[in-house]
Amino acid sequence: MAIVRVHPDKLEIQLSKMEKALALRREPIVITRKGIRAATITQDPWIWLRGIRAPGIHVPLNLAVGTWKFHGGKDFMLVKRSRTSVVIDVEGGEFERVIISTALAGELVHALRLAGDDQTDHATVFDTGSTND
Protein backbone atom coordinates (compact mmCIF):
# COMPACT_ATOMS: atom_id res chain seq x y z
CA MET A 1 0.00 0.00 0.00
CA ALA A 2 1.37 3.37 -1.02
CA ILE A 3 1.57 6.22 1.44
CA VAL A 4 0.57 9.64 0.06
CA ARG A 5 1.81 12.72 1.90
CA VAL A 6 0.42 16.15 1.07
CA HIS A 7 2.92 18.81 2.16
CA PRO A 8 2.34 22.56 1.74
CA ASP A 9 4.88 22.64 -1.11
CA LYS A 10 4.70 19.12 -2.62
CA LEU A 11 2.82 15.85 -2.98
CA GLU A 12 4.86 12.75 -2.19
CA ILE A 13 3.82 9.19 -3.07
CA GLN A 14 5.89 6.56 -1.28
CA LEU A 15 5.37 3.17 -2.93
CA SER A 16 5.38 -0.09 -0.97
CA LYS A 17 8.07 -2.69 -1.70
CA MET A 18 5.62 -4.67 -3.85
CA GLU A 19 4.56 -1.57 -5.81
CA LYS A 20 8.20 -0.58 -6.34
CA ALA A 21 8.91 -4.03 -7.75
CA LEU A 22 5.84 -3.98 -10.02
CA ALA A 23 6.55 -0.44 -11.26
CA LEU A 24 10.32 -1.04 -11.56
CA ARG A 25 10.84 2.20 -9.66
CA ARG A 26 13.00 2.87 -6.60
CA GLU A 27 12.28 6.50 -5.80
CA PRO A 28 9.07 8.05 -4.48
CA ILE A 29 7.00 10.19 -6.82
CA VAL A 30 7.29 13.85 -5.90
CA ILE A 31 5.08 16.51 -7.47
CA THR A 32 5.44 20.19 -6.64
CA ARG A 33 2.21 21.84 -5.52
CA LYS A 34 2.68 24.57 -8.15
CA GLY A 35 2.77 21.86 -10.82
CA ILE A 36 -0.64 20.41 -9.93
CA ARG A 37 -3.20 21.78 -12.38
CA ALA A 38 -6.25 19.69 -11.45
CA ALA A 39 -7.34 16.80 -9.25
CA THR A 40 -10.41 14.82 -10.28
CA ILE A 41 -12.20 11.93 -8.57
CA THR A 42 -13.26 9.09 -10.88
CA GLN A 43 -15.22 5.91 -10.29
CA ASP A 44 -13.74 4.34 -13.45
CA PRO A 45 -9.96 4.85 -13.51
CA TRP A 46 -9.56 2.61 -16.57
CA ILE A 47 -10.96 5.21 -18.97
CA TRP A 48 -8.01 7.47 -18.07
CA LEU A 49 -5.40 4.91 -19.15
CA ARG A 50 -3.48 6.11 -22.21
CA GLY A 51 -0.35 5.02 -24.04
CA ILE A 52 1.72 1.90 -23.50
CA ARG A 53 3.10 0.44 -20.29
CA ALA A 54 6.84 1.03 -20.02
CA PRO A 55 7.86 -0.12 -17.37
CA GLY A 56 5.26 -1.57 -15.06
CA ILE A 57 2.52 -4.17 -14.90
CA HIS A 58 -1.00 -4.23 -16.31
CA VAL A 59 -3.69 -6.80 -15.70
CA PRO A 60 -6.71 -5.38 -17.58
CA LEU A 61 -9.45 -4.06 -15.29
CA ASN A 62 -7.60 -5.45 -12.27
CA LEU A 63 -4.21 -3.80 -11.73
CA ALA A 64 -2.08 -1.10 -13.34
CA VAL A 65 1.16 -0.07 -11.64
CA GLY A 66 3.96 1.85 -13.32
CA THR A 67 4.70 4.28 -16.12
CA TRP A 68 2.60 4.64 -19.26
CA LYS A 69 4.25 6.45 -22.18
CA PHE A 70 2.20 8.27 -24.78
CA HIS A 71 2.93 10.74 -27.56
CA GLY A 72 2.83 13.78 -25.23
CA GLY A 73 4.81 12.40 -22.28
CA LYS A 74 4.35 9.93 -19.41
CA ASP A 75 1.68 9.07 -16.85
CA PHE A 76 2.06 7.12 -13.62
CA MET A 77 -0.66 4.64 -12.67
CA LEU A 78 -1.36 3.04 -9.30
CA VAL A 79 -4.82 1.61 -10.00
CA LYS A 80 -6.42 -1.40 -8.35
CA ARG A 81 -9.63 -2.95 -9.67
CA SER A 82 -12.57 -0.56 -9.89
CA ARG A 83 -11.69 1.42 -6.79
CA THR A 84 -12.36 5.13 -6.64
CA SER A 85 -9.29 6.98 -7.90
CA VAL A 86 -7.84 10.45 -8.04
CA VAL A 87 -6.55 11.77 -11.37
CA ILE A 88 -3.91 14.45 -10.81
CA ASP A 89 -2.96 16.53 -13.86
CA VAL A 90 0.59 17.84 -13.60
CA GLU A 91 2.50 20.48 -15.52
CA GLY A 92 6.27 20.65 -15.68
CA GLY A 93 7.07 17.45 -13.79
CA GLU A 94 8.26 13.94 -14.50
CA PHE A 95 4.68 12.86 -15.31
CA GLU A 96 1.80 14.56 -17.11
CA ARG A 97 -0.77 12.72 -15.02
CA VAL A 98 -0.73 10.57 -11.89
CA ILE A 99 -3.68 8.28 -11.14
CA ILE A 100 -3.99 6.74 -7.67
CA SER A 101 -6.68 4.37 -6.37
CA THR A 102 -7.71 5.20 -2.82
CA ALA A 103 -10.75 4.85 -0.60
CA LEU A 104 -9.97 8.36 0.66
CA ALA A 105 -10.27 10.12 -2.72
CA GLY A 106 -12.44 12.98 -1.43
CA GLU A 107 -10.13 13.67 1.49
CA LEU A 108 -7.07 13.60 -0.78
CA VAL A 109 -8.56 16.12 -3.22
CA HIS A 110 -9.62 18.31 -0.29
CA ALA A 111 -6.10 18.17 1.20
CA LEU A 112 -4.58 19.07 -2.18
CA ARG A 113 -6.78 22.16 -2.32
CA LEU A 114 -5.91 23.21 1.23
CA ALA A 115 -2.19 22.45 1.08
CA GLY A 116 -1.50 25.40 -1.19
CA ASP A 117 -3.06 27.80 1.34
CA ASP A 118 -1.72 26.07 4.45
CA GLN A 119 1.15 28.00 6.07
CA THR A 120 2.00 25.28 8.60
CA ASP A 121 4.84 22.85 8.07
CA HIS A 122 2.96 19.55 8.50
CA ALA A 123 1.93 16.88 6.05
CA THR A 124 -1.42 15.17 5.60
CA VAL A 125 -0.89 11.43 5.15
CA PHE A 126 -3.14 9.02 3.23
CA ASP A 127 -2.94 5.26 2.87
CA THR A 128 -4.02 4.05 -0.58
CA GLY A 129 -4.94 0.59 0.69
CA SER A 130 -3.56 -2.87 0.26
CA THR A 131 -2.56 -4.32 -3.11
CA ASN A 132 -4.31 -7.54 -2.06
CA ASP A 133 -7.86 -6.15 -1.70
C-alpha positions as CSV (number, residue, x, y, z in Angstrom):
1,M,0.0,0.0,0.0
2,A,1.4,3.4,-1.0
3,I,1.6,6.2,1.4
4,V,0.6,9.6,0.1
5,R,1.8,12.7,1.9
6,V,0.4,16.2,1.1
7,H,2.9,18.8,2.2
8,P,2.3,22.6,1.7
9,D,4.9,22.6,-1.1
10,K,4.7,19.1,-2.6
11,L,2.8,15.9,-3.0
12,E,4.9,12.8,-2.2
13,I,3.8,9.2,-3.1
14,Q,5.9,6.6,-1.3
15,L,5.4,3.2,-2.9
16,S,5.4,-0.1,-1.0
17,K,8.1,-2.7,-1.7
18,M,5.6,-4.7,-3.9
19,E,4.6,-1.6,-5.8
20,K,8.2,-0.6,-6.3
21,A,8.9,-4.0,-7.8
22,L,5.8,-4.0,-10.0
23,A,6.6,-0.4,-11.3
24,L,10.3,-1.0,-11.6
25,R,10.8,2.2,-9.7
26,R,13.0,2.9,-6.6
27,E,12.3,6.5,-5.8
28,P,9.1,8.1,-4.5
29,I,7.0,10.2,-6.8
30,V,7.3,13.8,-5.9
31,I,5.1,16.5,-7.5
32,T,5.4,20.2,-6.6
33,R,2.2,21.8,-5.5
34,K,2.7,24.6,-8.1
35,G,2.8,21.9,-10.8
36,I,-0.6,20.4,-9.9
37,R,-3.2,21.8,-12.4
38,A,-6.2,19.7,-11.5
39,A,-7.3,16.8,-9.3
40,T,-10.4,14.8,-10.3
41,I,-12.2,11.9,-8.6
42,T,-13.3,9.1,-10.9
43,Q,-15.2,5.9,-10.3
44,D,-13.7,4.3,-13.5
45,P,-10.0,4.8,-13.5
46,W,-9.6,2.6,-16.6
47,I,-11.0,5.2,-19.0
48,W,-8.0,7.5,-18.1
49,L,-5.4,4.9,-19.2
50,R,-3.5,6.1,-22.2
51,G,-0.4,5.0,-24.0
52,I,1.7,1.9,-23.5
53,R,3.1,0.4,-20.3
54,A,6.8,1.0,-20.0
55,P,7.9,-0.1,-17.4
56,G,5.3,-1.6,-15.1
57,I,2.5,-4.2,-14.9
58,H,-1.0,-4.2,-16.3
59,V,-3.7,-6.8,-15.7
60,P,-6.7,-5.4,-17.6
61,L,-9.5,-4.1,-15.3
62,N,-7.6,-5.5,-12.3
63,L,-4.2,-3.8,-11.7
64,A,-2.1,-1.1,-13.3
65,V,1.2,-0.1,-11.6
66,G,4.0,1.9,-13.3
67,T,4.7,4.3,-16.1
68,W,2.6,4.6,-19.3
69,K,4.2,6.4,-22.2
70,F,2.2,8.3,-24.8
71,H,2.9,10.7,-27.6
72,G,2.8,13.8,-25.2
73,G,4.8,12.4,-22.3
74,K,4.4,9.9,-19.4
75,D,1.7,9.1,-16.8
76,F,2.1,7.1,-13.6
77,M,-0.7,4.6,-12.7
78,L,-1.4,3.0,-9.3
79,V,-4.8,1.6,-10.0
80,K,-6.4,-1.4,-8.4
81,R,-9.6,-2.9,-9.7
82,S,-12.6,-0.6,-9.9
83,R,-11.7,1.4,-6.8
84,T,-12.4,5.1,-6.6
85,S,-9.3,7.0,-7.9
86,V,-7.8,10.5,-8.0
87,V,-6.6,11.8,-11.4
88,I,-3.9,14.4,-10.8
89,D,-3.0,16.5,-13.9
90,V,0.6,17.8,-13.6
91,E,2.5,20.5,-15.5
92,G,6.3,20.7,-15.7
93,G,7.1,17.5,-13.8
94,E,8.3,13.9,-14.5
95,F,4.7,12.9,-15.3
96,E,1.8,14.6,-17.1
97,R,-0.8,12.7,-15.0
98,V,-0.7,10.6,-11.9
99,I,-3.7,8.3,-11.1
100,I,-4.0,6.7,-7.7
101,S,-6.7,4.4,-6.4
102,T,-7.7,5.2,-2.8
103,A,-10.8,4.9,-0.6
104,L,-10.0,8.4,0.7
105,A,-10.3,10.1,-2.7
106,G,-12.4,13.0,-1.4
107,E,-10.1,13.7,1.5
108,L,-7.1,13.6,-0.8
109,V,-8.6,16.1,-3.2
110,H,-9.6,18.3,-0.3
111,A,-6.1,18.2,1.2
112,L,-4.6,19.1,-2.2
113,R,-6.8,22.2,-2.3
114,L,-5.9,23.2,1.2
115,A,-2.2,22.4,1.1
116,G,-1.5,25.4,-1.2
117,D,-3.1,27.8,1.3
118,D,-1.7,26.1,4.5
119,Q,1.1,28.0,6.1
120,T,2.0,25.3,8.6
121,D,4.8,22.8,8.1
122,H,3.0,19.6,8.5
123,A,1.9,16.9,6.1
124,T,-1.4,15.2,5.6
125,V,-0.9,11.4,5.2
126,F,-3.1,9.0,3.2
127,D,-2.9,5.3,2.9
128,T,-4.0,4.1,-0.6
129,G,-4.9,0.6,0.7
130,S,-3.6,-2.9,0.3
131,T,-2.6,-4.3,-3.1
132,N,-4.3,-7.5,-2.1
133,D,-7.9,-6.2,-1.7
